[in-house]
Amino acid sequence: MTEPTDRTDATRTDDVKHMKWWGWGVEGVGFRHEDKPGFAPFVQKAIGLDLWAGERTERPDFSRLRVPASTASEEFVAVLSGIVGAGNTVVDDLSRVVHTYGKSLRDLVRIRAGEIARSPDVIVYPADEAEVQSIIDASVEADAVIIPFGGGSNIAGSLEPHMDESRVVVSLDLGRLNRVLEIDPDSGLARVQAGALGPDLEAQLNRDGWTMGHFPDSFTHSTLGGWVATRSSGMQSDKYGDIADIVKGLRVVRAGGVLVIRAVPSASTGPSVREMVVGSEGRLGVITEVTVQVHRLPEKRAIHAYFFKNLDHGLAAMQKIAESDVSPSVTRISDAHETAFSLATSKESKGIQKKAQTGLMAYLKRRGWSLDEMCLSFIGFEGDEAHVKRQKSLVDRIVRKHHGIGVGKGPGALYDQKKFDTPYIRDFLLDRGAAGDVSETAGPWSKLRGIHAAVYEAADRAYEKIGHAGWAMSHMSHSYHSGACLYFTFAFVFGDDPLGEYDIVKRAIQQAFIDAGGTISHHHGVGLEHAPWLEEDISTEGVAIMSGLFGAADPGGNFNPRKIVV
Amino acid sequence: MTEPTDRTDATRTDDVKHMKWWGWGVEGVGFRHEDKPGFAPFVQKAIGLDLWAGERTERPDFSRLRVPASTASEEFVAVLSGIVGAGNTVVDDLSRVVHTYGKSLRDLVRIRAGEIARSPDVIVYPADEAEVQSIIDASVEADAVIIPFGGGSNIAGSLEPHMDESRVVVSLDLGRLNRVLEIDPDSGLARVQAGALGPDLEAQLNRDGWTMGHFPDSFTHSTLGGWVATRSSGMQSDKYGDIADIVKGLRVVRAGGVLVIRAVPSASTGPSVREMVVGSEGRLGVITEVTVQVHRLPEKRAIHAYFFKNLDHGLAAMQKIAESDVSPSVTRISDAHETAFSLATSKESKGIQKKAQTGLMAYLKRRGWSLDEMCLSFIGFEGDEAHVKRQKSLVDRIVRKHHGIGVGKGPGALYDQKKFDTPYIRDFLLDRGAAGDVSETAGPWSKLRGIHAAVYEAADRAYEKIGHAGWAMSHMSHSYHSGACLYFTFAFVFGDDPLGEYDIVKRAIQQAFIDAGGTISHHHGVGLEHAPWLEEDISTEGVAIMSGLFGAADPGGNFNPRKIVV
């Protein structure tokens, strides 16, 4: 066992940031609709909820939670404290609640209802990799369960201990391992500790003129290690790649020692162990360090907005862009429902801006567009001045061929500012008795329209079944040569059994993905939430191979057991 | 068991193409030096071999080979024949020799020496996936070993049965599964059978205006399934990606059934099973079908040649290109040794061409270049006219900044024509008592010069040890944002113990890769040849994870056992 460290350069456990225990983000920040005049009428129409009625559930009260007692023995806690120092091992109820769930709708509903069947028994905050190794060795020796914890933003149920878990559960919080250790400027490779939150990571890189370019919706509250463990994508993945592309090297602490994948640009050294760790959700060990591809901050960066007459035209344009010589940083198109939502969540525009908007809508109507069908698209460009200019002109040509209209950088700048605020809306809705959640898939271009239609149909049937008005909307968020990601948001006012009703809707959507040729998860991982469809997605033999991998790598089932595959 | 098929649309076993048993390519084709006036003096100087002396070993004589008798029982052969039809199961010596080795230098030396410790006992040619399943089920039931066979071009020892293998060895030749089954034009996805050889695959795609864009040096004699099984790269991978990027979907026959990875553009469904199959060299099952990314044939395609004053300038330019907004299809630069080799293997130029060449060399000398240091580079462009023009002008600007000089499309066109002929030189050298082979690595840009120097130093020490003059040369063949592949060719005149001497040189080079921060294989796989360095490359824990995967997926060790990891 290593000596307790007294590292003054490591972040203190007290300074590790966590989201509020009952919802997304930080205390005091939330979504408000009062400054968005279109929002309340929109919600009224979509799911029959009257925001002005002002009925709100009470703010969850921590003192009413019944948190199961920690089963960690004093001896075991002492062993952990011996490794990390006493102040860096905690067993208090608030900490244990914060480390119980991620932030899925299921998690939020349960935490608001005070449903905590099983909490981690002890949370430990190592200062370095050597301490992680000692924690793991001690935990495996004690036959405890180890669940790595980053930002806690997971929405696939990857973090919660199994309710039947009889062993001691250790939540291994990586929050103190949050630094960029080294940048290799020739190769654009940065060695970064796995616990770095998005903003901290980018700030450290930006300081030296670099960016990693990974911006998932959860960016503010998620970590590099979490992105890797769940195969995350970001809104600029069209340019920078999914996390699987960005990760070049890895250090993963396992019971036997440290798995080290050196940062080489490409290798043919058998099945890719790097690609086994990516998406492994803690089952192969604890990721402590990642060597990532970084890029020089672009000279210029712009997100342009376009309108298309309908989704068919818009998707066709996105497909042409993907197969062309153009390489935008963002390609995104909302369907008509989501476009209406976006317009409804805009703040009231005034003066010239309002006139321009009204003028545009009138013009589109004259051209025969139906405002119920039109779709808003964002396309981003990055690089030097000349590159951006040329890319934009090539995209404009494709857009014109598909009868789209460019409306400038205003809406894109707005989108860019508020892109990380969307998750707050779920808490806003829950406060008012409504559920909102997301499900995303990816499929080949040839199947995207079919998937889109199938999901709407499945959601409608599910809403009919639960007997509540429901809403669905969607955008295409990442594109590839062969296809794209479709990201769905759904919402409904729930009755007496919120999770029962949620299950019906969520299941219908996931099954529609599979049946229409999509995958069950494009960038949120599998966890517990998507596991029921894994076999239909990657086949029985695929699951057998994955189970075999986990079983051989972790014969005692100590590493985040029963996630991804049971 | 399925009924013997009578499929008139499947290729007949007699029509499956194989390379000659004793060397590369087809009978009657070989390298000749008589029309290349610079070659003999070059070889004389490099490794002290006098090509005009005309001493040649005798052409290997099949009748002198001692082929171990097949250990397959008549009953077992009858079972296989019952599956595929009698004419599609063969046990003759020539077929068994053809299926014993790949085409590594070690393989060529052994086959010429008549060294065949262990041959496959029976070769079977299934017509479809159902037959592959039946063969596998029957073989596993009989506890036989299954080694999939594509084009037989492997140079890492991935194909040979272990000399101590006591079980019956089945070589499963995919040669009849050689068709493009379906193209999804919207998504650019083609379903292709795994046994398709490069030229057959491209011809079928080209007919409909598509290309897969995968052109390894072995292209003429290697198959799609082989490329996937060994993590191949091609010379246009800068644009089209390595095979790991090109493969979107897979069908792999295993003892339990077919592993099906559906073609979705990206997914976060746990550790990537797709990336476990890529590079698995037969250990996870037999790949029967691959869904690959295809692209429209480009409007324009050009390879331009450039000269750089020395390797440092050239590599710096390649690095700048890789981190810029430019996306060429080929970036390649030969070091000074390989540049000299290229010039020496050119046919005699005449008239105006000769004058131009002489003029260029004189001009470079006047500029202070040393012809012993200058490096030849090829950069390829593809796309529409405007794209190619713009890319070329951006590259030219970077080249100029690094004091490089463009010399037009002539050399590139020549390179493009003869690029698949290089492997024939090994047989040419072996006929004359010299060994030539290749080893390639990849590393970050910051380490490339170090790797290059370390390999030269290691090779020199090895040549000193074996007491023969030796030669090494290198080119950078693929570039990525974070680094590139360095591809080394080495040659020497051997003494009494060709393989013993070869081992000393090859080992020195592989160890230099590791010690200087490169990987042990960029695109040739692991097999037996590179396995000794795997642990140093991907760490002890990495090998443990991979072993665990193989052990769990194939508990009986029936699938190409002891390859990659023992």
Contacts between the chains, C-beta under 8 A, distances in Angstrom:
chain1	res1	chain2	res2	distance
A	184	B	444	6.2
A	184	B	446	5.0
A	185	B	446	8.0
A	186	B	319	6.8
A	186	B	444	7.2
A	186	B	445	4.5
A	186	B	446	3.9
A	187	B	444	3.7
A	187	B	445	4.4
A	187	B	446	4.9
A	187	B	447	7.9
A	187	B	482	4.7
A	187	B	483	5.6
A	188	B	323	6.3
A	188	B	481	5.8
A	188	B	482	5.7
A	189	B	444	5.8
A	189	B	446	7.9
A	189	B	482	5.4
A	230	B	268	6.1
A	231	B	267	7.5
A	231	B	268	3.4
A	231	B	269	7.8
A	231	B	270	7.9
A	232	B	268	7.2
A	233	B	266	7.0
A	233	B	268	7.7
A	242	B	266	5.6
A	244	B	266	7.8
A	244	B	272	7.3
A	248	B	482	5.8
A	252	B	541	7.4
A	254	B	541	5.4
A	256	B	540	7.5
A	256	B	541	5.9
A	256	B	544	6.4
A	257	B	540	6.5
A	257	B	541	5.5
A	258	B	539	7.2
A	258	B	541	6.5
A	259	B	539	5.7
A	259	B	541	3.7
A	259	B	542	5.5
A	259	B	545	6.8
A	260	B	538	7.7
A	260	B	539	4.1
A	260	B	541	7.3
A	260	B	542	7.2
A	261	B	538	6.3
A	261	B	539	7.4
A	261	B	542	6.6
A	262	B	517	7.2
A	262	B	519	7.4
A	262	B	537	7.2
A	262	B	538	7.8
A	263	B	444	6.1
A	263	B	482	6.9
A	264	B	442	5.0
A	264	B	443	5.8
A	264	B	444	7.1
A	264	B	483	6.7
A	264	B	518	6.6
A	264	B	519	4.4
A	265	B	442	5.2
A	265	B	443	7.5
A	265	B	444	6.9
A	265	B	480	3.7
A	265	B	481	7.5
A	265	B	482	4.8
A	265	B	483	3.8
A	265	B	484	6.7
A	265	B	485	7.7
A	266	B	233	7.0
A	266	B	242	5.6
A	266	B	244	7.8
A	266	B	442	5.4
A	266	B	478	7.2
A	266	B	480	6.2
A	266	B	485	7.1
A	266	B	522	6.3
A	266	B	523	7.8
A	267	B	231	7.5
A	267	B	442	6.2
A	267	B	519	4.0
A	267	B	520	7.9
A	267	B	521	6.6
A	267	B	522	6.3
A	267	B	537	7.6
A	268	B	230	6.1
A	268	B	231	3.4
A	268	B	232	7.2
A	268	B	233	7.7
A	268	B	279	5.9
A	268	B	521	4.8
A	268	B	522	6.1
A	268	B	523	5.0
A	268	B	524	6.2
A	268	B	525	5.2
A	268	B	526	7.4
A	269	B	231	7.9
A	269	B	279	7.2
A	269	B	519	6.1
A	269	B	520	6.4
A	269	B	521	5.8
A	269	B	526	5.8
A	269	B	530	7.6
A	269	B	534	6.2
A	269	B	537	5.7
A	269	B	538	5.8
A	270	B	231	7.9
A	270	B	279	4.9
A	270	B	280	7.0
A	270	B	281	7.1
A	270	B	525	7.6
A	270	B	526	5.1
A	270	B	534	7.2
A	270	B	546	5.8
A	270	B	564	4.4
A	270	B	565	7.4
A	271	B	275	6.8
A	271	B	276	4.2
A	271	B	277	7.2
A	271	B	278	7.1
A	271	B	279	5.2
A	271	B	280	5.2
A	271	B	284	7.4
A	271	B	546	6.2
A	271	B	549	6.5
A	272	B	244	7.3
A	272	B	272	7.2
A	272	B	275	4.3
A	272	B	276	7.2
A	272	B	278	6.9
A	272	B	279	6.6
A	273	B	538	5.6
A	273	B	542	4.6
A	273	B	545	5.5
A	273	B	546	6.2
A	275	B	271	6.8
A	275	B	272	4.3
A	275	B	275	3.5
A	275	B	276	7.5
A	276	B	271	4.2
A	276	B	272	7.2
A	276	B	275	7.5
A	276	B	276	6.7
A	276	B	545	6.4
A	276	B	549	7.6
A	277	B	271	7.2
A	278	B	271	7.1
A	278	B	272	7.0
A	279	B	268	5.9
A	279	B	269	7.2
A	279	B	270	4.9
A	279	B	271	5.2
A	279	B	272	6.5
A	280	B	270	6.9
A	280	B	271	5.2
A	281	B	270	7.1
A	284	B	271	7.4
A	284	B	545	6.7
A	285	B	541	7.9
A	293	B	481	5.5
A	293	B	482	5.5
A	295	B	323	7.5
A	295	B	481	7.5
A	296	B	323	7.2
A	319	B	186	6.8
A	323	B	188	6.3
A	323	B	295	7.5
A	323	B	296	7.2
A	325	B	383	4.5
A	325	B	384	6.7
A	325	B	387	4.3
A	327	B	327	7.0
A	383	B	325	4.4
A	384	B	325	6.7
A	387	B	325	4.3
A	390	B	390	7.1
A	442	B	264	5.1
A	442	B	265	5.2
A	442	B	266	5.4
A	442	B	267	6.2
A	443	B	264	5.8
A	443	B	265	7.5
A	444	B	184	6.2
A	444	B	186	7.2
A	444	B	187	3.7
A	444	B	189	5.8
A	444	B	263	6.1
A	444	B	264	7.1
A	444	B	265	6.9
A	445	B	186	4.5
A	445	B	187	4.4
A	446	B	184	5.0
A	446	B	186	3.9
A	446	B	187	4.9
A	446	B	189	7.9
A	447	B	187	7.9
A	478	B	266	7.2
A	479	B	265	8.0
A	480	B	265	3.7
A	480	B	266	6.2
A	481	B	188	5.8
A	481	B	265	7.5
A	481	B	293	5.5
A	481	B	295	7.5
A	482	B	187	4.7
A	482	B	188	5.8
A	482	B	189	5.4
A	482	B	248	5.8
A	482	B	263	6.9
A	482	B	265	4.8
A	482	B	293	5.5
A	483	B	187	5.6
A	483	B	264	6.7
A	483	B	265	3.8
A	484	B	265	6.7
A	485	B	265	7.7
A	485	B	266	7.1
A	517	B	262	7.2
A	518	B	264	6.7
A	519	B	262	7.4
A	519	B	264	4.4
A	519	B	267	4.0
A	519	B	269	6.1
A	520	B	267	7.9
A	520	B	269	6.3
A	521	B	267	6.6
A	521	B	268	4.7
A	521	B	269	5.8
A	522	B	266	6.2
A	522	B	267	6.3
A	522	B	268	6.1
A	523	B	266	7.8
A	523	B	268	5.0
A	524	B	268	6.2
A	525	B	268	5.2
A	525	B	270	7.6
A	526	B	268	7.3
A	526	B	269	5.8
A	526	B	270	5.1
A	530	B	269	7.6
A	534	B	269	6.2
A	534	B	270	7.2
A	537	B	262	7.2
A	537	B	267	7.6
A	537	B	269	5.7
A	538	B	260	7.7
A	538	B	261	6.3
A	538	B	262	7.7
A	538	B	269	5.8
A	538	B	273	5.6
A	539	B	258	7.3
A	539	B	259	5.7
A	539	B	260	4.1
A	539	B	261	7.4
A	540	B	256	7.5
A	540	B	257	6.6
A	541	B	252	7.5
A	541	B	254	5.5
A	541	B	256	5.8
A	541	B	257	5.5
A	541	B	258	6.5
A	541	B	259	3.7
A	541	B	260	7.4
A	541	B	285	7.9
A	542	B	259	5.5
A	542	B	260	7.2
A	542	B	261	6.6
A	542	B	273	4.6
A	544	B	256	6.4
A	544	B	553	7.6
A	545	B	259	6.8
A	545	B	273	5.5
A	545	B	276	6.4
A	545	B	284	6.7
A	545	B	549	7.4
A	545	B	552	7.8
A	545	B	553	5.4
A	546	B	270	5.8
A	546	B	271	6.2
A	546	B	273	6.2
A	547	B	552	7.7
A	548	B	548	7.7
A	548	B	549	6.6
A	548	B	551	7.9
A	548	B	552	2.8
A	548	B	553	5.3
A	549	B	271	6.4
A	549	B	276	7.6
A	549	B	545	7.4
A	549	B	548	6.6
A	549	B	549	4.8
A	549	B	552	6.6
A	551	B	548	7.9
A	551	B	552	5.9
A	552	B	545	7.8
A	552	B	547	7.7
A	552	B	548	2.7
A	552	B	549	6.5
A	552	B	551	5.9
A	552	B	552	4.6
A	553	B	544	7.6
A	553	B	545	5.4
A	553	B	548	5.3
A	564	B	270	4.4
A	565	B	270	7.4
